[in-house]
Amino acid sequence: MALGKTIAFLGTGNMAEALVKGLLRAGASPEEIVCTVRRAARGEELAKRYGVRTSTDNRAAAAAADVVVLSVKPQVMGKLLDEISPVIDGGKLVISVAAGVPIALMERKLAHGVRVIRTMPNTPALVGAGATALARGEHATDADLEAARSLFAAVGLTVVVEEPLLDACTGLSGSGPAYIFLIIEALSDAGVKVGLPRYTAQALAAQTVLGSAQLLIETGEHPGRLKDQVTSPGGTAIAGLHTLEAGGLRTTLMDAVEAATHRARELGQKFLAAED
């Protein structure tokens, strides 16, 4: 995100706070950032922790900003868009992190020609290891897209897709941390079952997932090739892999991503229908 712009986060929950932290790490000035909150106590907490400005007035914060980040829950997005629409014009860049809220709805509720970027981040952004997919609206420029990418690059990886593919990103990376946490929990339980203390089992399981992902990213190798490097003839890994394949792990994970993708599409369609 280019510095020298005022950025307003409308609704400052965990994801917005992660972005604020990332921006500050990247060199943004706290004075360039305003965060809106429902409770004054939350505003005081953010101001003390990060030195940013806070407000309970979404419309005033949006009016004074160059970049407006919509970071409220999807079910209140319609109300927020109605609230800020009088102060949004083509000079502002609007970025949404709300799952399932289509660009068409945001463009319809805000001023004609509004520049919108819709995103699908995930919770590892809280520790600077997020994965965010971005799609741009009809009026957003290449420069707008790069500005949004810079914002989310401060908290992890970014990819650009066409909006219809954001639902697939929701099913894979948006919901994916839940799948990985379940896998870590299962590996940890397995460690306890074969005699390891709970803390040791969980630490080994989590570090194994982290290290394996890092190895894949840094080497650029196909995951199948890296799997084969661990698997020796007649060894322990092939015995474990046989059990995973027999239990349908691969198919189950593919089905989970597909089911989450379909659900994301349903929610987007319901959101549009409710606002018509």
N, C-alpha and C positions, 0 to 999 in steps of 0.2 A: 504494500500500500504506500503510495507516494505520500511523503510527509508534507506538511503545510496545508493540509485539509482538516476540517472539523468533522469528526465521525461521531454520530449519535447511535447508541445502542438502545433500541426501544424494547425494554424488558431485559433485565440483566440477571439471568439465571446462570447455570453452570457453563453452558456453551458460550454465552456472551462473555462471561468472566474469563474463560480460557482464551478467547480472542483478544480481550483487553491485555491479558498477561503477555500473549505473543507479540502484540503490537509494541508494548513497552520494551520487551526484550529486543525487538528489531530497531529500536531507537526513536519511536514516537514519543512526543512530549505528552505528559498527562493532561496538559491544558488543551490538547487537540481532541480530547475524548470526553464525551458526556454520556452518562449512563442513566436511564430512567428506571425507576423502581416504584413499587406500590407502597412500600413501607419506608418511612423516614429512617428507621433504624438500619435497614439494609443499605440505604444510601450513605449513612454515616460510616458503616463498616467498609464499603467500597472506597470511599474517600480517604479513610485512614490507611487502608491497605495499599492503595495504588496512587493516591494523590489526584485522581480524576475528579471531574465535576459531576454532580449528580442532580437529578430533578425528579419530581413526580408528575411533570407536565409533558406528555408525549408530543403534543402539537408544538409547543414552544421549542423543545429540543430539536424536533425535525425541521422547524423553520430556520433555525440557526446553523444547521449542518450542511456540509457539502455531500457527505455520504451518510445514508440512513440505513442502518442494519435492523431489519425486522426480526426480533429474536424472542417473540412471545409464542405461547403454545398455539397450535393450529386452530383450536376451537374458539379462540378469541381474536383470530387474525382479521375476520370481517369487521368486527367492531373497531379494531385499531386502524384499519385502512380508512374507514369512514371518518374516524377522528382526525387523522392527519391529512386527508386528501386536500383540504383547502390550502395547505401550505406546501404541497409537493408540485414542482414544475419540472420542465425539461432540463433545468440546470442542475438537478440533483441526481445522484446515483442511488438507487434503492436495491439493497441486497437482502434476500430472505433466507433464513435458515430453518423455516417452518416446514416440516415434512408434509407432503401431500397437498400443499396449496399451489395451484397451477399459476403460471405466469399470466395466462389470459385473464384470470380473475383479478390479479393485482393491477394489470394494465387497465382493466375496465373500471375499477374502483378509483384509481388515481388519475391524475391529469393526463390528457392526450399527449402522447409523445414521451411519457415517462420512461426512463432508462432502468430496466429491471434485470437483475441477475438472481437466479434461483440456485440454491446450493443444497447439498446433502452432506453435512459433516458427520463425524461420529465421535463417540465419547473419549477415545484416546487423545483427542485434541487437548483434553485437560492436562495431559503430561507432555504436550508437544509432539505427540506421535500419531496425530490424526490422519484420516484419509477423507478428503473432501472432493465430491464431484460438483461441477458447476455447469450451468446452462444459461445462455443469455436470451433475453427477450428481443422482441422485434426492433426496438429502438436503441438497444445497447450497442456501443461501439467496441472495436478491438481494444481501445484504450481502457474502456470500462471493464472489459473482461480481464485484462492484465492487472488492473487495480484490485479487482476482487481476488484474483489468484494470489497476488502479493499478500493480501490480508490473511488468507487461509494457509499460505505457505509458511507463515509465522508459527503455525501450530501443526505442521506436518505436510504430507503429500497432497498434491492437487491434480485432478484430471478434468478435462473439458469434454462434455458430451452434449448431444442433442437432448432437448427436454424429455422426449418420450423414454429415453434410457435412464432418466433419474430414478424411475421406479425400480429398475433392475439394480441400480447402485444402492437404493434403499434396502433391497432384499439381500444384497451381498455385503457391502461395507457398512451401511447404516445399522443394520441389525446384526451384522457379523460379530461384534464384540460379545453379544449374548451367547452365540454358538461357542466361541472360543472359551469363555468363562465356564460354560458347561463342560467342555472338554478338559479344561484344567482341573475342575472340581472332580470329574470322574477319574482322571489320572491320579489325583491326590488320594481319593478314596481307595483306588487300587493299591497305591503305595502303602496305605495303612493296613489294607487287607493282607499284604504279604509281609507285614511286620515293621514298617517304618513308622517313626513318630509323626504325628500330624504335621507339625511345623516343617520337618525335614521333607516330607512327601510333597507338601504344597510348594515349598521353595524350589525343589527340584523340578516339579511339573511346570511351574511358571517360567523358570529360567530356561527350561528345555524348549518351550514354545517360543519365548523371546529369542533365544539364540538361533533356533532353526530358521525363524523368519529373517533374522539379520543375515545369516549365512546365505539364504536364497537371494536377498536383495543385493548384497555386496558382490556375490559371485556372478549373478545373472544366469545361473544354471537352471535348467528345467528341473522342477521338483522331483520328477521321476528319476532323473540321473542322480540327484543328491540322495534320494531314498535308496537307490541301488548301492551307493557308496557305503551305506550303513549295513547293508544286508549281505552277509557272507554265507556261503553254502552250508546248509545244515545248522545254521547258527540261531541265536536267540531272536534277532529281529524278524527273520522270515517266519518263525513260529508265531510271533505276535501279529505280523501282517496277515498271515493266513486267517487268524481268528477275526481280525477286523474286517477282512473281505467277506468272510462267511457271515458275519453279523450285519453286513450291508451298510457299513459306515459311509462309503463313497456315495451310494445311492441316497442314503438318508440326508446327507449334507446337501446334495443337489436338490432333493425335494424340498428341503427347508428354505433354500434361497428362492426356489420357484414359488413356494407358498407365500413367502413374505413379499415377493414382487407382486403377485396377484392381489394381495391385501393392500399394498400401497396404491395400486391402480384403483381399487374399489373405493378407498378413502378419498382419493382425489376426485373421482366421479361424484361421490356423495357431497363433497364440499362444493363443487360447482352447482349441483342440483339444489342444494340448500340456499345458495346465494342468488339463484335466478328469480 
